[in-house]
């Protein structure tokens, strides 16, 4: 049932990409949310993990980058617009994947092989009109840690209230079986009485997000984002997992040179 709902949502978001219901402007709010130039700053990510005994992951993100008409470099996150026409952008993208564990992270991982961070690259299509943002992306593990990939569809709308910008979003991501097995599977030789072997199928996860941004602090730009993700049963059935939902928080501050 949950996968059927997620597939419907995925298809609805994809359909929005080609449906002419949005106005002709890219939108003043979104343009002001994405100023151009060289920038620096810092970020902090806190992610609630699904794994048993592993409460949260804290990720510091130093930022040194550039945002231009085509190229965007924000620390390890890189995007280059191959095509930008009539509100549609086709971009080549690269980004780190902050997932994985080792035996020191939780007792449930003792005796298991380490699951490593990786780096993804792929293509994304974004459609922007009147402060709406509809996106599709396909990202692959280029370091061959999981040999997996992720397909994602998202929909967001930017708003402005005085010096405060905010944006609610919804997204659906499809993770292939290679990815899910690498991070949530238990191999035969890793199995114990309390941790049976587990081989997962692909997964469809749904995320609802909300971000708030403002330029009023320290002559820079501050953004706070919160995401709530509901995970597919292919992930939550893993003996490594004890919950089906997670929260993540990102705080970013940047200034232009």
C-alpha positions in Angstrom: 0.0 0.0 0.0 2.7 2.5 1.0 4.7 1.8 -2.2 1.6 2.4 -4.3 1.0 5.7 -2.6 4.6 6.7 -3.1 4.6 5.7 -6.8 1.5 7.8 -7.3 3.2 10.8 -5.6 6.3 10.3 -7.6 4.3 10.3 -10.8 2.3 13.3 -9.8 5.5 15.3 -9.1 7.0 14.2 -12.4 3.8 15.2 -14.2 4.1 18.7 -12.7 7.3 19.2 -14.7 5.4 19.3 -18.0 2.1 20.8 -16.9 1.8 24.5 -17.8 0.0 25.6 -14.7 2.7 28.0 -13.4 3.2 31.6 -14.5 5.9 32.8 -16.9 8.3 34.4 -14.4 11.0 32.5 -12.6 9.9 34.5 -9.5 11.4 37.4 -7.6 11.6 35.5 -4.3 13.6 32.6 -5.7 16.0 35.0 -7.5 16.7 36.8 -4.2 17.2 33.4 -2.5 20.0 32.6 -4.9 22.3 35.6 -5.3 25.5 35.2 -7.3 29.2 35.5 -6.5 32.0 34.0 -4.5 31.0 33.1 -0.9 32.3 31.5 2.3 30.7 30.3 5.5 29.9 27.3 7.5 27.1 24.7 8.0 26.0 22.1 10.4 23.9 19.1 9.7 22.2 16.9 12.4 20.5 13.8 11.2 18.4 11.4 13.3 19.5 7.9 12.2 17.2 4.9 11.7 19.8 2.4 13.1 19.4 0.8 16.5 21.5 2.5 19.2 22.7 5.2 16.7 20.8 8.3 17.7 22.1 10.9 15.4 24.8 11.9 12.9 26.4 15.4 13.2 28.0 16.7 10.0 30.1 20.0 10.0 30.1 21.6 6.6 32.7 24.3 5.9 31.6 26.3 2.9 33.9 27.9 0.3 32.2 28.3 -3.0 30.8 30.2 -5.9 27.3 30.7 -7.4 27.1 31.9 -11.0 24.8 31.8 -14.0 25.7 28.1 -14.7 28.2 26.9 -12.1 27.4 26.5 -8.4 30.0 25.2 -6.0 28.9 25.1 -2.3 31.7 23.2 -0.5 31.5 19.6 -1.8 28.2 20.2 -3.6 28.7 21.0 -7.3 26.2 21.7 -10.0 26.7 22.9 -13.6 23.8 23.9 -15.8 24.2 22.3 -19.2 20.9 23.8 -20.4 18.9 26.8 -19.1 16.0 27.7 -21.2 12.4 28.8 -20.7 12.5 28.1 -17.0 14.0 24.6 -17.4 17.5 23.7 -16.2 19.4 20.5 -17.0 22.3 20.2 -14.7 25.3 17.9 -14.1 25.5 17.4 -10.3 27.9 15.9 -7.7 27.5 15.6 -4.0 28.7 13.6 -1.0 26.5 10.9 0.5 26.7 11.0 4.3 25.6 7.5 5.1 27.3 4.4 6.6 28.6 3.1 9.9 31.4 1.2 11.6 31.4 -1.1 14.6 32.0 1.8 17.1 28.7 3.6 16.2 26.4 1.0 17.8 26.5 -2.4 19.4 24.3 -3.7 16.6 27.2 -3.2 14.1 29.7 -5.3 16.0 31.1 -8.0 13.8 29.9 -6.3 10.6 31.9 -4.8 7.8 32.1 -1.0 7.7 29.7 0.8 5.4 31.5 3.8 3.9 30.5 7.4 3.0 30.4 7.8 -0.8 30.1 10.4 -3.5 27.3 10.6 -6.0 27.1 12.2 -9.5 24.4 12.4 -12.0 21.9 14.7 -13.8 19.0 16.9 -12.6 16.2 18.6 -14.3 14.6 21.7 -12.6 11.6 23.7 -13.7 11.1 27.1 -12.1 8.1 29.4 -12.5 6.7 32.1 -10.3 8.7 30.9 -7.3 7.6 27.3 -7.8 10.4 24.7 -8.1 9.8 21.2 -9.6 12.8 18.9 -9.8 13.8 15.4 -11.0 17.3 14.0 -10.4 19.2 10.7 -11.0 22.3 10.2 -8.9 24.8 7.3 -9.0 27.4 6.1 -6.6 30.6 6.9 -8.5 33.0 5.5 -5.8 31.4 2.0 -6.1 30.7 1.7 -2.4 27.1 0.5 -2.8 27.0 0.5 -6.6 23.6 1.9 -6.2 21.6 4.9 -7.4 18.8 7.3 -6.3 16.0 8.8 -8.3 14.3 11.8 -6.8 11.3 14.1 -7.5 10.6 17.2 -5.6 8.2 20.1 -5.5 8.6 23.4 -3.6 7.3 27.0 -3.4 9.2 30.0 -2.1 7.5 32.8 -0.2 8.6 36.1 1.3 7.5 38.0 4.5 9.5 41.1 5.0 13.2 40.0 5.3 12.2 36.4 5.9 12.1 33.8 3.1 10.5 30.4 3.6 9.9 27.4 1.4 7.8 24.2 2.1 8.8 21.2 0.0 7.8 17.6 -0.7 9.9 14.9 -2.3 9.9 11.2 -3.1 13.1 9.3 -3.6 13.6 5.8 -5.1 16.7 3.9 -3.8 17.6 0.8 -5.8 18.3 -2.6 -4.1 22.1 -2.3 -4.3 21.9 1.0 -2.2 19.4 -0.4 0.3 21.3 -3.6 0.8 24.7 -1.9 1.3 23.4 0.4 4.0 20.7 -1.7 5.6 21.3 -5.3 4.6 23.0 -8.0 6.7 25.3 -10.4 4.8 25.2 -14.1 5.6 28.6 -14.0 7.3 27.6 -11.0 9.4 24.5 -12.8 10.8 24.1 -13.7 14.4 21.3 -15.0 16.6 20.1 -11.5 17.3 21.0 -10.1 13.9 19.7 -12.4 11.2 20.8 -12.1 7.6 18.7 -9.6 5.6 18.6 -8.8 1.9 16.5 -5.8 1.0 14.5 -4.8 -2.0 14.4 -1.3 -3.5 12.8 1.5 -1.4 10.6 4.5 -1.9 11.0 7.2 0.8 8.8 10.4 1.2 10.2 13.6 2.7 8.4 16.8 3.8 10.6 19.7 4.3 10.5 23.4 5.4 13.3 26.0 5.2 13.6 29.5 6.5 16.2 32.0 5.2 17.1 35.6 5.9 19.9 38.1 5.1 19.6 40.1 8.4 22.4 38.4 10.5 26.0 39.5 10.3 25.8 40.8 6.8 25.4 37.3 5.5 22.7 34.8 4.5 21.3 32.3 7.1 19.2 29.3 6.2 17.6 26.7 8.5 16.1 23.6 7.0 14.1 20.8 8.6 13.2 17.5 6.9 10.9 14.7 8.0 11.4 11.4 6.2 9.2 8.4 6.2 11.1 5.3 5.1 9.9 2.3 3.1 9.3 -1.1 4.7 12.3 -2.5 2.7 14.5 -0.3 5.0 12.5 -0.6 8.3 12.3 -4.4 8.1 16.1 -4.6 8.4 17.3 -6.0 11.8 19.6 -3.0 12.0 16.7 -0.5 12.1 14.2 0.3 14.9 12.1 3.2 13.5 10.4 4.2 10.2 10.9 8.0 10.4 13.7 10.5 10.9 14.3 14.2 11.3 17.2 16.1 9.8 18.3 19.7 10.4 20.7 21.9 8.5 21.9 25.3 9.5 23.9 27.2 6.9 25.5 30.7 7.1 27.3 32.3 4.1 28.7 35.7 3.1 29.9 37.0 -0.2 33.5 38.2 -0.6 
